[in-house]
Amino acid sequence: MDAYALNKINDHMLANTVIGIAAGLVSDIEVDSYRISKQKIRSEVEGDFLGQAQRLLDENLKDAAAMVIGAVLEDALRQLCRKHGLPEGDGIEAMNEPLRKAGVYGLPQRQQ
């Protein structure tokens, strides 16, 4: 095999390597962008629910506001359980204590 043919093979291998690296980077960026987009959407939805709860409080609909706030809190605790590999319980207290015991937060936050 002559030098020209070896250079062509090396160029081809280099191009395939660069294409593979680029494809991996694009994939990583897409996955990270998806994660960031998902977090942003979740945050916006939670903000909307808390805004709705505030409007309910302004209208003296305390029970309805408490239900909305409780749902947002329960979802946030469920996300923390998933993040830390803890079992998701039914209700706030069922998730609150395992999160405290795992050191995710301390007693003052648990009591709040």
Secondary structure, DSSP 8 states (H G I E B T S, - for coil): --HHHHHHHHHHHHHHHHHHHHHHHHHHHHHHHHHHHHHHHHHHHHHHHHHHHHHHHHTT-HHHHHHHHHHHHHHHHHHHHHHTT----SSHHHHHHHHHHTTSS-HHHHH-
